[in-house]
Amino acid sequence: MAEFTQVFAEYAWQVLPWFFVGLLLAMIIEKHFGQKQLPKYFCEYRPLSVAALLLVGMISPFSVLSGLPLAIQFLRQGAHPALLLSFFAAERVYDLHSFPIIGGIFGWQFAVINALIVFSALFAASFAVKRSVIEYHTRPETPLEHDGWKKHVKMLLVVGGGIAIAALFRVTVPETIFAQYSGGYAASILTALLLGLFLYLGTIAGNYPLAEAFSDLGMHGAGLMTFLSASSLLNIVIIALFAASISPRVVARYFAVYGGVAVLLSLCYGILIH
């Protein structure tokens, strides 16, 4: 128990300060920018528009705009379906607090490369579906999606649960066994994809203490990069959520291209550090 508490406190210190910074910025963004301003940037598919929206999606922390129920509202205002899909994906895989948390855990060079891989994979996936016929199916928003503070409290609880799971993973999984399956170049990538596919910790911030636990247990850098880039979207829960609201075939193509590019670039990163 003492070891678990120590590891939990260490992981929480790495994640929670930046989580609260992101929480504060989220409230400011939603109040002063929000749903009335953003839709006008969705209308025309151009490379600059794609890049701008991906960056906005990647730095908009915990925004209500990530709720898929808003899709129909945006489409009625003239939003391009592929841009909308890309924005929702960007909000899932990265947040404003992602860079400082990853940089604090793995170093700033790692954080920069991770952000570039995520952006490149999102851009490639967006291009792959830009001419696709994309249908959106929405559901009514729940009271929680309208009540900002309750939504953020729920996210805090989810992140806390993710930290607890990461700490439990760290103190219960034998280091020698885990390193055997994830310490090598190729093995680490396969292990990261498999774990990322089935482990769902809610908000993306929950993935970061888990990645730290993987690192402490000896996972190769290529696997860590794969988990923090490809696996942020290649998860059965995330796939199901997107497929329930957007054309499944388009979702499959988008996710396949995103995952393929992210894994390929993570492989290249692994070669550089090998």
Summary of the structure (lengths in Angstrom):
residues: 274
radius of gyration: 18.2
end to end distance: 36.0
largest distance: 55.7
contacts: 951
relative contact order: 0.14
helix: 80%
strand: 1%
